[in-house]
Amino acid sequence: MVKVQSVEPNIADLVNSWLKNYQLDYKLEQETLNTEIDKALNDYHSKSGGKGGNRPDAKLLLQDEQGNYFPVLIEYKGYKDKLVKLTTTGEVDNSTAKNEPHFQNIKNYAVNGAVHYANALLHYTSYTDIIAIGVTGYKDPQDNLNHAIGVYYVSKSNLGIGQKVGDFTDLSFLAPTNFEGFVETIRHLSLSEEELARIKEKREQEIDASLTKLNNDIYQNEKGLGENDRVYLVAASIIATLGIPGKVTPLEKSDLKSQRETGNDSDGQVLKRKIESFLEEKDLPKSKKKLIIRTLSNTILSDNINKIKNGESQLKRVFTKIVDDLGIYYKIGLTTDFTGKLFNEMYSWLGFSQDKLNDVVLTPSYVATFLVKLARVNKDSYVWDFATGSAGLLVAAMNEMLNDAKEKISSPEELRQKELSIKAEQLLGLELLSGVYMLAVLNMILMGDGSSNILNKNSLTEFNGNYGFGKEGEKFPADAFILNPPYSAEGNGMIFVKKALSMMTKGYASVIVQDSVGKNGQEIRKAILEKNTLLASIKMPVDVFIGKSGVQTSIYVFKVGESHDVKQPVRFIDLRNDGYKRASRKKTKASNNLRDVDNAAGRYAEVVDLVKYGASYLHILTTDEFIEDPITLDEEKIGLDWNFEHHQKIDTKPTLDDFKKTVADYLSWEVTQLLQQKGEDVAKKP
């Protein structure tokens, strides 16, 4: 077999001549473009999996008429079939089934390599819109050079996966006379909801893998860090590296000098100062800023973590790991419960003191969204959560509210004002545990900052229903309540529902709680029904909190402000077959512990419609899984029939199949007995 010769030098010569002809200031592989970009390429893992050494074959920095910068990264290959490697769903295939970088594809395909470089910039620089170009080619039998071009837009908006821009025969779209039109094209690129959901799910799986790696590393190699120290270090590091364009530069690893000399700031002091600058520009209430700084300072200013060993402090070492492993995920603006995932991973190792009681359990993102939709959250809702944890439910609510606002508001200025209002005034969460509270604050800062009214208070004893910051003394006009409470609390957590609903006059509530109820729970449920209506009870899969909790849960949906009528039919729904297949990461090496195997998305959407509108929307679920039935208001039994199985109709009339099965079982038993008897008789013979 004749080995095909690479024509990469010819491709490089061709494309570089184009760039020169367009009078563009391009830089070749070994040349410097600018310090920020060069440093990012050097810090990011290489195409072969090592550290650094990323060198695009050509690179340039272009600017549109509004002054926005667009880095352009170009990779050359020299074989006919080495332009791009895509997944079966059409995305650039740069990660493996284990959600780790697919270095073979990144190294061997032009577009894959260019997109890899673009992700380095998303990870380590302030650039959020990057053009990744791959060019390859071959010579035909007549020795003519043929080429192929792949042009992809890599940005925050597509979560760094990249979108194909179009088909091109040359790079003249980069020329000054054509670039503005090209920018207009990429501005109008969009992803369908299905595509975005698929990419988001993929990125979330990558986050899980990265968080596991990070936590493993810190747990194994960084001694002397308590549970809260780890949380505070991660929170502090992320806040310090976020930056605010034109106002606060992100903290770089090189900014932490780890110096011993008297008069020089410790790494912790440098980190603290950057956090203070960031919070000052975020315009948070003073008391809020002081609380955050005070909480984080106890860890980041401690002597042990700032002690210099082998030329660096433990703080710098951990900061570097956090930035290297997680940087891209919180910089691309992924609308997910980021710190919820972080929280779940960190506490899976050492556990919270109350974790044995299942008090600290992350609500899966799809369940959080489900609760939000059941509570009928929209752009004008005022949503609160009385046991907010890492704020995953409020993140889901914020996303729903912002999406609804984008859908319904056409004026850009009006939309901007509404988005500010949603984040600053329409969300409120309470969390008692200080370590978890800091995660909630961080989570909302990462989501664009709805942290204003995340309060570090006991919602049962310290909260009076008022705003915590910004509108002190003014009642929070809640009309949507969402909750995953600590089940060790009174009534399996229903005491939180009673408290919240007593402070509301209208709206809806959706809560996921443990099924069982004792006498104390009955009293609480009776009090709830005196002023609110139970609309629906949804039986959830027993493993919905897989890896953390095996309790059977149900979701209860309430209409607030109307006492429950004894004639009111409640919609009981069995969602134990929700379409998902789950696998515990503790027991399996599966890269994805949640798989949609039977139209899970459709099932959850249908249940929302069933709760709102009734049986006419029953299509995927069966008639055995949807029951409309009243509940008792009898003093002795109230609260004991709120779950699906108490209303399940079981047909006790035997069928012909039942008879056949009984006869078959009996005959099988008879044969077994005869064979056993025969065996005993043989054994007795001399």
C-alpha positions as CSV (number, residue, x, y, z in Angstrom):
1,M,0.0,0.0,0.0
2,V,1.3,3.4,-1.0
3,K,1.4,5.8,1.9
4,V,-0.5,9.1,1.2
5,Q,1.7,12.1,1.6
6,S,0.3,15.0,3.7
7,V,-0.2,18.2,1.8
8,E,-0.3,20.3,5.0
9,P,2.6,22.6,3.9
10,N,0.8,23.3,0.6
11,I,-2.5,24.1,2.5
12,A,-0.5,26.4,4.9
13,D,1.1,28.2,2.0
14,L,-2.3,28.6,0.3
15,V,-4.2,29.9,3.3
16,N,-1.4,32.2,4.5
17,S,-1.3,33.7,1.0
18,W,-5.0,34.5,1.3
19,L,-4.5,36.2,4.7
20,K,-1.6,38.2,3.3
21,N,-3.7,39.2,0.3
22,Y,-6.5,40.4,2.5
23,Q,-3.9,42.5,4.3
24,L,-4.7,40.9,7.7
25,D,-2.2,41.1,10.6
26,Y,-2.0,37.3,11.1
27,K,0.5,35.5,13.3
28,L,1.9,32.1,12.6
29,E,2.4,29.1,14.9
30,Q,5.4,30.4,16.9
31,E,4.5,34.1,16.9
32,T,2.8,36.1,19.6
33,L,-0.7,37.4,19.1
34,N,-1.2,39.0,22.5
35,T,-0.2,38.0,26.1
36,E,-3.7,37.0,27.2
37,I,-4.4,34.7,24.3
38,D,-0.9,33.2,24.2
39,K,-1.0,32.5,28.0
40,A,-4.4,30.8,27.6
41,L,-3.2,28.6,24.9
42,N,-0.1,27.7,27.0
43,D,-2.1,27.0,30.2
44,Y,-4.8,24.8,28.5
45,H,-4.2,21.1,28.1
46,S,-2.6,20.3,24.8
47,K,-4.1,18.4,21.8
48,S,-2.2,15.3,23.0
49,G,-3.4,15.7,26.6
50,G,-0.3,17.2,28.1
51,K,0.0,20.6,29.7
52,G,0.3,23.6,27.4
53,G,1.9,23.9,24.0
54,N,-1.2,24.7,22.1
55,R,-0.1,26.4,18.9
56,P,-2.7,27.2,16.2
57,D,-1.1,27.2,12.7
58,A,-2.4,30.8,12.3
59,K,-4.2,33.2,14.5
60,L,-5.5,36.8,14.3
61,L,-7.6,39.2,16.3
62,L,-10.3,41.1,14.4
63,Q,-12.7,43.8,15.5
64,D,-16.2,44.7,14.3
65,E,-17.6,48.2,13.8
66,Q,-18.8,48.3,17.4
67,G,-15.3,47.6,18.7
68,N,-16.0,44.0,19.7
69,Y,-13.0,41.6,19.4
70,F,-13.1,38.2,17.7
71,P,-10.1,36.0,18.0
72,V,-9.7,33.8,14.9
73,L,-7.8,30.5,15.3
74,I,-6.9,28.4,12.3
75,E,-5.7,24.8,12.1
76,Y,-4.3,23.1,9.0
77,K,-4.2,19.4,8.1
78,G,-3.1,17.7,4.9
79,Y,-5.4,14.8,4.2
80,K,-8.7,14.5,2.4
81,D,-10.8,13.1,5.3
82,K,-9.3,15.1,8.2
83,L,-11.5,18.3,8.2
84,V,-13.9,17.5,11.0
85,K,-15.1,14.7,13.2
86,L,-18.7,15.1,14.3
87,T,-20.9,13.2,16.8
88,T,-24.0,11.3,15.6
89,T,-26.0,14.4,16.5
90,G,-23.8,16.8,14.5
91,E,-21.7,18.5,17.2
92,V,-17.9,18.7,17.0
93,D,-16.8,15.4,18.7
94,N,-14.2,16.7,21.2
95,S,-15.2,14.6,24.3
96,T,-15.3,10.9,25.0
97,A,-18.0,8.7,26.4
98,K,-16.5,9.4,29.8
99,N,-16.8,13.1,29.2
100,E,-13.1,13.7,29.0
101,P,-11.3,15.4,26.1
102,H,-11.2,13.2,23.0
103,F,-7.5,13.9,22.3
104,Q,-7.3,11.7,19.2
105,N,-10.0,13.7,17.4
106,I,-8.6,17.0,18.6
107,K,-5.2,16.1,17.3
108,N,-6.2,14.5,14.0
109,Y,-9.0,16.8,12.7
110,A,-8.5,20.4,11.7
111,V,-11.8,21.8,12.9
112,N,-11.7,19.7,16.2
113,G,-8.2,21.2,16.9
114,A,-9.4,24.8,16.2
115,V,-12.4,24.4,18.4
116,H,-10.2,23.0,21.2
117,Y,-8.0,26.1,20.9
118,A,-11.2,28.3,21.1
119,N,-12.2,26.5,24.3
120,A,-8.8,27.5,25.8
121,L,-9.8,31.1,25.2
122,L,-13.2,30.7,26.7
123,H,-11.6,29.0,29.7
124,Y,-8.8,31.4,30.4
125,T,-9.5,34.8,28.8
126,S,-12.2,37.5,28.7
127,Y,-13.0,36.7,25.0
128,T,-16.4,35.1,24.6
129,D,-16.9,35.0,20.8
130,I,-14.2,33.1,18.8
131,I,-14.0,31.9,15.2
132,A,-12.5,28.4,14.8
133,I,-11.4,27.5,11.3
134,G,-10.1,24.2,10.0
135,V,-8.6,23.7,6.5
136,T,-7.4,20.5,5.0
137,G,-6.9,19.1,1.5
138,Y,-5.3,16.6,-0.9
139,K,-3.9,16.4,-4.4
140,D,-5.8,14.7,-7.1
141,P,-4.3,12.3,-9.7
142,Q,-3.5,15.4,-11.9
143,D,-1.5,16.8,-9.0
144,N,-4.0,19.6,-8.4
145,L,-4.4,20.8,-4.8
146,N,-7.9,20.5,-3.5
147,H,-9.0,22.1,-0.2
148,A,-11.9,22.0,2.2
149,I,-12.8,24.6,4.9
150,G,-14.8,24.3,8.1
151,V,-15.8,27.5,9.9
152,Y,-17.3,27.3,13.4
153,Y,-18.5,29.9,15.8
154,V,-17.5,29.1,19.4
155,S,-19.1,31.2,22.1
156,K,-20.8,31.4,25.5
157,S,-24.2,31.3,23.6
158,N,-23.5,27.7,22.3
159,L,-21.7,26.7,25.5
160,G,-18.4,26.3,23.8
161,I,-19.5,23.4,21.6
162,G,-19.4,25.4,18.4
163,Q,-21.8,26.0,15.5
164,K,-21.1,25.6,11.8
165,V,-21.4,29.1,10.2
166,G,-21.7,28.0,6.6
167,D,-19.8,26.7,3.6
168,F,-16.8,28.6,2.3
169,T,-14.3,28.2,-0.5
170,D,-11.8,30.7,0.9
171,L,-11.4,33.0,3.9
172,S,-12.3,36.2,2.2
173,F,-15.1,36.6,4.8
174,L,-12.3,37.7,7.2
175,A,-11.2,40.6,4.9
176,P,-12.0,44.1,6.3
177,T,-14.7,44.7,3.6
178,N,-16.5,41.5,4.3
179,F,-16.1,40.9,8.1
180,E,-19.0,43.0,9.3
181,G,-21.4,40.9,7.1
182,F,-19.8,37.8,8.6
183,V,-20.3,39.1,12.1
184,E,-24.0,39.8,11.3
185,T,-24.3,36.1,10.2
186,I,-22.9,34.7,13.4
187,R,-25.1,37.0,15.5
188,H,-28.1,35.4,13.9
189,L,-27.0,31.9,14.5
190,S,-29.3,30.1,16.9
191,L,-29.7,26.7,18.4
192,S,-33.1,24.9,18.7
193,E,-34.3,24.1,22.2
194,E,-33.6,20.4,21.5
195,E,-30.0,21.2,20.4
196,L,-29.3,23.5,23.3
197,A,-30.8,21.0,25.8
198,R,-28.5,18.3,24.3
199,I,-25.4,20.4,24.5
200,K,-26.3,21.6,28.0
201,E,-26.7,18.0,29.1
202,K,-23.3,17.1,27.6
203,R,-21.6,20.0,29.4
204,E,-23.3,19.1,32.7
205,Q,-21.9,15.6,32.4
206,E,-18.5,17.1,31.8
207,I,-18.9,19.3,34.9
208,D,-19.7,16.1,36.9
209,A,-16.5,14.5,35.6
210,S,-14.4,17.7,36.4
211,L,-15.9,18.1,39.8
212,T,-15.1,14.5,40.7
213,K,-11.5,14.9,39.5
214,L,-11.2,18.2,41.5
215,N,-12.7,16.8,44.7
216,N,-10.6,13.7,44.4
217,D,-7.5,15.8,44.1
218,I,-8.3,18.1,47.0
219,Y,-9.4,15.2,49.2
220,Q,-6.3,13.1,48.5
221,N,-3.6,15.7,48.3
222,E,-4.6,18.8,50.3
223,K,-4.4,18.0,54.0
224,G,-5.8,20.2,56.7
225,L,-8.8,21.6,54.8
226,G,-12.1,21.1,56.6
227,E,-15.4,20.7,54.8
228,N,-16.3,24.4,55.0
229,D,-12.8,25.4,54.0
230,R,-13.1,23.5,50.7
231,V,-16.5,25.2,50.0
232,Y,-15.1,28.7,50.9
233,L,-12.0,28.2,48.8
234,V,-14.0,27.2,45.7
235,A,-16.4,30.1,46.2
236,A,-13.6,32.6,46.8
237,S,-11.6,31.3,43.8
238,I,-14.5,31.4,41.4
239,I,-15.7,34.9,42.5
240,A,-12.1,36.2,42.1
241,T,-11.8,34.9,38.5
242,L,-15.2,36.1,37.2
243,G,-14.1,39.7,36.6
244,I,-16.3,42.5,35.3
245,P,-15.5,43.8,31.8
246,G,-13.9,47.2,31.9
247,K,-14.0,47.4,35.7
248,V,-12.5,44.4,37.5
249,T,-9.9,42.1,35.8
250,P,-10.1,38.4,36.6
251,L,-7.5,37.2,39.1
252,E,-4.8,35.2,37.3
253,K,-2.8,32.4,38.7
254,S,0.3,34.5,38.2
255,D,-1.1,37.2,40.5
256,L,-0.6,34.9,43.5
257,K,3.1,35.4,44.2
258,S,3.4,33.2,47.3
259,Q,6.1,35.6,48.7
260,R,7.6,35.4,52.1
261,E,9.0,38.9,52.3
262,T,7.7,41.3,55.0
263,G,5.5,44.0,53.5
264,N,4.2,41.8,50.7
265,D,0.6,40.7,50.7
266,S,-0.1,37.0,51.3
267,D,-1.9,35.1,48.5
268,G,-5.0,35.2,50.7
269,Q,-4.9,39.0,50.9
270,V,-4.6,39.3,47.1
271,L,-7.5,37.0,46.7
272,K,-9.6,38.9,49.3
273,R,-8.9,42.2,47.6
274,K,-10.0,40.9,44.3
275,I,-13.3,39.6,45.8
276,E,-13.9,43.0,47.5
277,S,-13.5,44.8,44.1
278,F,-15.8,42.4,42.4
279,L,-18.5,42.7,45.1
280,E,-18.2,46.5,45.1
281,E,-18.9,46.6,41.4
282,K,-21.9,44.2,41.8
283,D,-23.5,46.9,43.9
284,L,-24.7,44.5,46.6
285,P,-25.9,45.9,49.9
286,K,-23.1,46.7,52.3
287,S,-24.2,44.3,55.0
288,K,-24.3,41.5,52.4
289,K,-20.8,42.3,51.2
290,K,-19.5,42.4,54.7
291,L,-21.1,39.0,55.5
292,I,-19.6,37.3,52.4
293,I,-16.1,38.8,53.0
294,R,-16.1,37.9,56.7
295,T,-17.2,34.3,56.0
296,L,-14.6,33.8,53.2
297,S,-11.8,35.5,55.1
298,N,-11.7,33.0,57.9
299,T,-10.4,30.5,55.5
300,I,-8.5,32.4,52.8
301,L,-6.5,34.5,55.4
302,S,-5.6,31.6,57.7
303,D,-1.9,31.1,58.4
304,N,-1.7,27.5,57.3
305,I,-3.3,27.9,53.9
306,N,-0.9,30.8,53.2
307,K,2.2,29.1,54.4
308,I,4.9,28.8,51.7
309,K,6.2,25.4,50.9
310,N,8.3,24.5,47.8
311,G,7.7,28.0,46.5
312,E,3.9,28.2,46.7
313,S,1.1,28.4,49.2
314,Q,-1.6,25.8,49.6
315,L,-4.1,28.5,48.6
316,K,-2.3,29.1,45.3
317,R,-2.1,25.4,44.6
318,V,-5.8,24.8,45.2
319,F,-6.8,28.0,43.4
320,T,-4.8,26.7,40.3
321,K,-6.6,23.4,40.4
322,I,-10.0,25.1,40.6
323,V,-9.3,27.4,37.7
324,D,-7.8,24.7,35.5
325,D,-10.6,22.1,36.2
326,L,-13.7,24.3,36.3
327,G,-12.9,27.7,34.6
328,I,-14.7,27.1,31.3
329,Y,-17.9,25.9,32.9
330,Y,-18.7,29.0,34.9
331,K,-17.4,31.4,32.2
332,I,-19.6,30.1,29.4
333,G,-22.7,31.1,31.3
334,L,-24.1,27.6,31.7
335,T,-27.6,28.1,33.2
336,T,-27.4,25.2,35.6
337,D,-27.2,24.6,39.3
338,F,-23.4,24.7,39.1
339,T,-22.7,24.9,42.8
340,G,-25.4,22.4,43.5
341,K,-23.4,19.9,41.5
342,L,-20.2,21.1,43.3
343,F,-22.0,20.8,46.6
344,N,-23.2,17.2,45.9
345,E,-19.7,16.1,44.8
346,M,-17.9,17.7,47.8
347,Y,-20.2,16.2,50.4
348,S,-20.3,12.8,48.8
349,W,-16.8,12.3,50.3
350,L,-17.0,13.5,53.8
351,G,-20.7,14.3,54.3
352,F,-22.4,17.0,56.2
353,S,-23.1,16.2,59.9
354,Q,-26.8,16.1,59.0
355,D,-26.4,14.2,55.8
356,K,-27.3,10.9,57.6
357,L,-30.7,12.4,58.0
358,N,-31.0,13.2,54.3
359,D,-31.2,16.8,55.2
360,V,-28.6,18.0,52.6
361,V,-29.6,16.6,49.2
362,L,-29.3,18.2,45.8
363,T,-32.5,18.4,43.9
364,P,-31.7,17.1,40.3
365,S,-32.0,19.9,37.8
366,Y,-34.9,18.3,35.9
367,V,-36.9,17.9,39.2
368,A,-36.1,21.5,40.0
369,T,-37.5,22.7,36.7
370,F,-40.5,20.4,37.2
371,L,-41.3,21.9,40.6
372,V,-41.0,25.4,39.1
373,K,-43.4,24.6,36.3
374,L,-45.9,23.0,38.7
375,A,-45.8,26.2,40.8
376,R,-46.7,28.1,37.6
377,V,-43.7,30.4,37.8
378,N,-43.6,33.2,35.1
379,K,-41.8,36.5,34.5
380,D,-44.0,38.3,37.1
381,S,-43.8,35.7,39.9
382,Y,-42.3,36.4,43.3
383,V,-40.6,33.1,44.3
384,W,-39.3,31.9,47.6
385,D,-37.7,28.8,49.0
386,F,-37.5,28.2,52.8
387,A,-34.7,25.6,52.7
388,T,-32.7,26.8,49.7
389,G,-29.6,24.6,49.9
390,S,-27.3,25.6,47.1
391,A,-30.2,27.6,45.5
392,G,-30.8,25.0,42.7
393,L,-34.6,25.6,42.9
394,L,-34.2,29.3,42.7
395,V,-31.8,29.0,39.8
396,A,-34.4,26.9,38.0
397,A,-37.1,29.6,38.8
398,M,-34.8,32.4,37.6
399,N,-34.2,30.6,34.3
400,E,-38.0,30.1,33.8
401,M,-38.7,33.7,34.6
402,L,-36.0,35.1,32.3
403,N,-37.1,32.8,29.5
404,D,-40.7,33.9,29.9
405,A,-39.6,37.5,29.9
406,K,-37.6,37.1,26.7
407,E,-40.6,35.4,25.1
408,K,-43.1,38.1,26.0
409,I,-41.2,41.4,26.0
410,S,-40.1,42.8,22.7
411,S,-38.6,46.1,23.9
412,P,-34.8,45.6,24.6
413,E,-34.8,48.3,27.3
414,E,-38.0,47.0,29.0
415,L,-36.5,43.5,28.9
416,R,-33.3,44.6,30.5
417,Q,-35.2,46.3,33.3
418,K,-37.3,43.2,33.8
419,E,-34.3,41.0,34.0
420,L,-32.7,43.3,36.7
421,S,-36.0,43.2,38.6
422,I,-36.2,39.4,38.5
423,K,-32.7,38.9,39.8
424,A,-32.8,41.7,42.5
425,E,-36.4,41.7,43.7
426,Q,-38.3,38.6,42.7
427,L,-36.4,35.8,44.3
428,L,-35.8,35.0,48.0
429,G,-34.1,32.1,49.6
430,L,-33.3,31.1,53.2
431,E,-30.5,28.7,54.3
432,L,-29.4,28.1,57.8
433,L,-26.2,26.2,57.3
434,S,-23.4,28.7,56.7
435,G,-21.3,26.5,54.3
436,V,-24.3,25.7,52.2
437,Y,-25.4,29.4,52.3
438,M,-22.1,30.5,50.7
439,L,-22.8,28.0,47.9
440,A,-26.2,29.5,47.4
441,V,-24.8,33.0,47.2
442,L,-22.1,31.8,44.7
443,N,-24.7,30.0,42.6
444,M,-26.8,33.1,42.2
445,I,-23.8,35.3,41.5
446,L,-22.8,32.9,38.7
447,M,-26.3,33.0,37.3
448,G,-26.0,36.8,36.8
449,D,-26.6,37.7,40.4
450,G,-29.9,37.0,42.0
451,S,-28.0,36.7,45.3
452,S,-29.5,39.9,46.8
453,N,-32.1,38.2,48.9
454,I,-30.4,34.9,49.8
455,L,-30.5,35.0,53.6
456,N,-28.5,33.1,56.2
457,K,-31.4,32.6,58.5
458,N,-33.6,30.0,60.1
459,S,-36.8,30.3,58.1
460,L,-38.9,28.8,60.9
461,T,-37.8,31.0,63.7
462,E,-35.9,34.1,62.4
463,F,-37.8,35.1,59.2
464,N,-40.7,37.6,59.2
465,G,-41.5,37.6,55.5
466,N,-39.6,40.8,54.7
467,Y,-36.9,41.4,52.0
468,G,-33.5,40.8,53.5
469,F,-31.6,43.4,51.4
470,G,-32.5,46.4,49.3
471,K,-36.1,46.7,50.6
472,E,-35.6,46.1,54.3
473,G,-38.8,46.4,56.2
474,E,-41.0,45.7,53.1
475,K,-42.9,42.4,52.7
476,F,-41.8,40.0,50.0
477,P,-45.0,39.5,47.9
478,A,-44.5,35.8,47.4
479,D,-46.9,34.1,45.0
480,A,-44.9,31.0,44.2
481,F,-43.3,28.6,46.7
482,I,-40.9,25.8,45.8
483,L,-39.3,23.5,48.3
484,N,-37.2,20.3,48.9
485,P,-37.1,20.5,52.7
486,P,-34.9,18.6,55.3
487,Y,-37.0,15.5,55.9
488,S,-35.8,15.3,59.6
489,A,-37.8,18.4,60.3
490,E,-41.2,18.2,61.9
491,G,-43.8,16.4,59.7
492,N,-41.0,15.2,57.3
493,G,-40.4,18.9,56.4
494,M,-44.0,19.9,56.0
495,I,-43.6,22.4,58.8
496,F,-41.8,24.6,56.3
497,V,-44.8,24.4,53.9
498,K,-47.1,25.4,56.7
499,K,-44.9,28.4,57.6
500,A,-44.5,29.6,54.0
501,L,-48.1,29.3,53.0
502,S,-49.3,31.1,56.1
503,M,-47.3,34.1,54.9
504,M,-48.8,34.0,51.4
505,T,-52.2,35.3,50.2
506,K,-52.3,33.9,46.7
507,G,-50.4,31.8,44.1
508,Y,-49.2,28.2,44.0
509,A,-46.7,25.9,45.8
510,S,-45.0,22.7,44.8
511,V,-42.9,20.7,47.3
512,I,-41.2,17.4,47.2
513,V,-41.4,15.6,50.5
514,Q,-41.0,12.1,52.1
515,D,-44.2,10.1,51.8
516,S,-44.7,8.8,55.4
517,V,-46.6,11.0,57.9
518,G,-47.1,10.6,61.6
519,K,-49.5,12.3,64.1
520,N,-47.4,15.4,64.1
521,G,-47.5,15.5,60.3
522,Q,-51.3,15.2,60.5
523,E,-51.7,18.3,62.6
524,I,-49.5,20.3,60.1
525,R,-51.4,19.0,57.1
526,K,-54.7,19.9,58.7
527,A,-53.5,23.4,59.3
528,I,-52.3,23.7,55.7
529,L,-55.7,22.6,54.3
530,E,-57.6,25.2,56.4
531,K,-56.2,27.9,54.2
532,N,-55.0,26.1,51.0
533,T,-56.1,23.6,48.5
534,L,-54.3,20.4,47.6
535,L,-54.5,20.2,43.8
536,A,-52.2,17.2,43.1
537,S,-50.1,14.5,44.5
538,I,-47.4,13.0,42.3
539,K,-45.6,9.8,43.3
540,M,-41.9,10.1,42.3
541,P,-39.4,7.3,41.6
542,V,-37.8,5.9,44.7
543,D,-34.3,6.5,43.3
544,V,-34.9,10.1,42.3
545,F,-32.2,11.2,44.7
546,I,-29.9,8.3,43.8
547,G,-26.7,8.0,45.7
548,K,-27.9,10.3,48.4
549,S,-31.3,9.1,49.6
550,G,-33.5,6.0,49.1
551,V,-36.7,7.5,50.6
552,Q,-40.0,7.4,48.8
553,T,-41.1,10.9,47.9
554,S,-44.1,12.6,46.5
555,I,-44.6,16.1,45.1
556,Y,-47.6,18.0,46.5
557,V,-49.1,21.0,44.6
558,F,-51.2,23.6,46.4
559,K,-53.3,26.5,45.4
560,V,-52.7,29.2,48.1
561,G,-55.3,31.2,49.9
562,E,-58.4,28.9,49.3
563,S,-59.3,26.4,52.0
564,H,-59.7,22.8,50.8
565,D,-63.2,21.8,49.9
566,V,-64.2,18.2,50.8
567,K,-65.7,17.9,47.3
568,Q,-62.5,19.0,45.6
569,P,-61.0,16.1,43.6
570,V,-57.3,15.8,43.9
571,R,-55.2,14.7,40.9
572,F,-53.2,11.7,42.0
573,I,-50.4,10.8,39.5
574,D,-48.0,7.8,39.5
575,L,-44.7,9.0,38.0
576,R,-42.6,6.2,39.3
577,N,-42.1,5.2,35.7
578,D,-40.8,8.6,34.6
579,G,-38.8,7.5,31.6
580,Y,-35.4,7.8,33.1
581,K,-33.0,5.0,33.9
582,R,-30.7,5.8,36.8
583,A,-27.4,4.3,37.9
584,S,-25.5,5.1,41.1
585,R,-22.0,6.4,40.4
586,K,-20.9,4.7,43.6
587,K,-21.8,1.3,42.1
588,T,-21.1,1.8,38.4
589,K,-18.5,3.4,36.1
590,A,-21.2,4.7,33.8
591,S,-20.4,8.1,32.4
592,N,-24.0,9.2,32.7
593,N,-26.1,8.1,35.6
594,L,-29.3,9.5,34.1
595,R,-30.6,8.3,30.7
596,D,-33.8,9.1,29.0
597,V,-35.0,5.7,27.9
598,D,-38.8,6.2,27.5
599,N,-39.7,9.8,26.6
600,A,-38.9,11.2,30.1
601,A,-39.2,14.8,28.8
602,G,-42.6,14.1,27.4
603,R,-43.8,12.4,30.6
604,Y,-42.8,15.3,32.8
605,A,-44.4,17.9,30.5
606,E,-47.6,15.8,30.4
607,V,-47.8,15.7,34.2
608,V,-47.6,19.5,34.3
609,D,-50.6,19.6,31.9
610,L,-52.5,17.0,33.9
611,V,-52.1,18.9,37.1
612,K,-53.2,22.2,35.4
613,Y,-55.9,20.9,33.1
614,G,-56.9,17.3,34.0
615,A,-57.5,14.0,32.2
616,S,-58.0,15.5,28.7
617,Y,-54.2,15.8,28.5
618,L,-53.6,12.1,29.3
619,H,-51.6,10.6,26.4
620,I,-48.4,9.0,27.5
621,L,-49.3,8.0,31.0
622,T,-52.0,5.3,31.4
623,T,-55.4,5.5,33.1
624,D,-53.9,3.4,35.9
625,E,-51.4,6.2,36.6
626,F,-53.9,9.1,36.8
627,I,-56.7,9.2,39.4
628,E,-59.0,12.0,40.4
629,D,-60.3,11.5,43.9
630,P,-61.2,13.6,47.0
631,I,-59.3,13.4,50.2
632,T,-60.7,13.1,53.7
633,L,-61.0,16.1,56.0
634,D,-61.9,13.8,58.9
635,E,-60.1,14.9,62.1
636,E,-58.7,11.4,62.8
637,K,-57.6,10.6,59.2
638,I,-56.7,13.9,57.7
639,G,-53.3,13.8,55.9
640,L,-53.2,10.0,55.8
641,D,-54.6,9.7,52.2
642,W,-52.4,12.2,50.3
643,N,-50.4,9.6,48.4
644,F,-51.3,7.8,45.1
645,E,-51.5,4.3,46.5
646,H,-54.3,5.3,48.9
647,H,-56.5,6.0,45.8
648,Q,-55.3,3.2,43.5
649,K,-58.2,1.1,42.3
650,I,-57.4,-2.6,42.5
651,D,-59.7,-5.0,40.6
652,T,-60.1,-8.1,42.8
653,K,-62.3,-10.0,40.4
654,P,-60.3,-13.0,39.1
655,T,-59.8,-13.3,35.3
656,L,-59.2,-16.4,33.1
657,D,-55.5,-15.5,33.0
658,D,-55.4,-15.4,36.8
659,F,-57.0,-18.9,36.9
660,K,-54.5,-20.3,34.3
661,K,-51.6,-18.8,36.3
662,T,-52.8,-20.3,39.6
663,V,-53.2,-23.8,38.0
664,A,-49.8,-23.5,36.4
665,D,-48.2,-22.5,39.7
666,Y,-49.9,-25.4,41.5
667,L,-48.8,-28.0,38.9
668,S,-45.3,-26.7,39.1
669,W,-45.4,-27.1,42.9
670,E,-46.7,-30.6,42.5
671,V,-43.9,-31.6,40.1
672,T,-41.3,-30.2,42.4
673,Q,-42.7,-32.1,45.4
674,L,-42.7,-35.4,43.4
675,L,-39.2,-35.0,42.2
676,Q,-38.1,-34.1,45.8
677,Q,-39.8,-37.2,47.2
678,K,-38.3,-39.4,44.5
679,G,-34.8,-38.1,45.4
680,E,-35.4,-38.8,49.1
681,D,-36.5,-42.4,48.3
682,V,-33.4,-43.1,46.2
683,A,-31.2,-41.8,48.9
684,K,-32.8,-44.2,51.4
685,K,-32.0,-47.3,49.3
686,P,-29.1,-49.4,50.7
